[in-house]
Every structure is written in structure tokens, then in C-alpha cells.
Amino acid sequence: MNRIVSALIVLAALLVACTRAASDEPAKIVAPPNASAAVFSGGCFWCIQPPFDDAKGVYATYVGYTGGATQNPTYEEVSGGDTGHRESIEVFYDPAVISYKQLLDIFWRNINPTQADGQFYDVGSQYTTAIYYANDLEKREAVESMDALQKSGKFNAPIATRILPLGKFWPAEEHHQKYSHKSPDHYQAYHSGSGRDGYFQETWGGK
């Protein structure tokens, strides 16, 4: 009987390990046909994903890492701050429904663009903000958007967000994708506790 119980315990441990291993695998990106793509870094990627997911004309989003040289980065490696990568999001969208300029507006309204050392209470280069352009048009629209924001009078400090050429985007582990749906209570507590809710209300009058 003890041998049976021991075998069941081992089997249960193996199942848990396998489940954890599967959830730790990077997500598989499936790019919708004929979709355009845009990449942003907006601090904690759990918090930047829902606003894009809710936008009409957005087909799909994936959170991940970009900006650094480390190949196949993991969450733990990026969180350590030594990979050069930022937590990021890739947005697949229909440009006939939503424009790149509109995506930029969503981005600006969901970050603190003047914070140079991270985002809210997440501090480190991996949490700094950036817009990654894939072509000259995206670069021009990003620069124009940032200039307009700086001149808007909403901010006393200079805009700290970087505008950078797009490199390889590495998808994050599957359990980080759509985190607001997978762990809604923790997500809401984190989003509010980080100071985002109060900042967005003060800056934009709510979402």
C-alpha cells in the first residue's frame, strides 16, 4: 500500500512539474494574415496589454522582450536587468480600422512618459519606455506624436520615452500572456497599487 501511495505522490509531482514546464515555454506567435505590427515598451507588460486588447481593430497582442542582445531571454533574466531587453508588447492590427497614430495615443495614455528610471514602482532599464519603429513612416509619426505630447502642457518634465529601431521581439512565457484574465485579482491589485490608476486619473481625467 505504501508503495502505491509513494508511486502516486511521484506521479503527481511529475504532473505538476510538466505543467509548470509547459507554462514556462515562450508563447507561440501567430501573426494574423495581412495584419500590420507595432512594438512598444511600456513598463510592466501585464499592464500595457489590456488597453491594446480592448482597442477596435487590434487582432492580437503578445507580451515579450526586445531591445537587448541576449538570445531567447527568460522572464527571470530580463527581470535581473542585465540583458538589455525591455518588457514589451507586439500589437497586430488592421490599419484600415485603427491607425499607427491611434496606437501611439493608447501607448501614451497608459504610461508615465516622463519617468526615466522605469515605470511607477518598477525601477530598472527593463521597465523603461520605448517606441520601436519598423520603417521611416513609423519613426516620423512616433517623433511627431512625442513632440505633440511634450508641447501639450500636461507634463512639466521632458518626455523620457526612447524612439528606437525595431529589433527581434522575443515572446514571453505563456503564463505571462493575458495575465489580467488569468489572475484578475492580482492584476487589479497590482495595477492600482503601482500608482497607475491615480496617475491616469490625474493626467487624463480617467481612462
Secondary structure, 3 states (H helix, E strand, C coil): CHHHHHHHHHHHHHHHHHHHHHHCCECCCCCCCCCEEEEEEECCHHHHHHHHHCCCCEEEEEEEEECCCCCCCCHHHHHCCCCCCEEEEEEEECCCCCCHHHHHHHHHCCCCCCCCCEECCEECHHHCEEEEECCHHHHHHHHHHHHHHHCCCCCCCCCCCEEEECCCCEECEHHHCCHHHHCHHHHHHHHHHCCHHHHHHHHHCCC
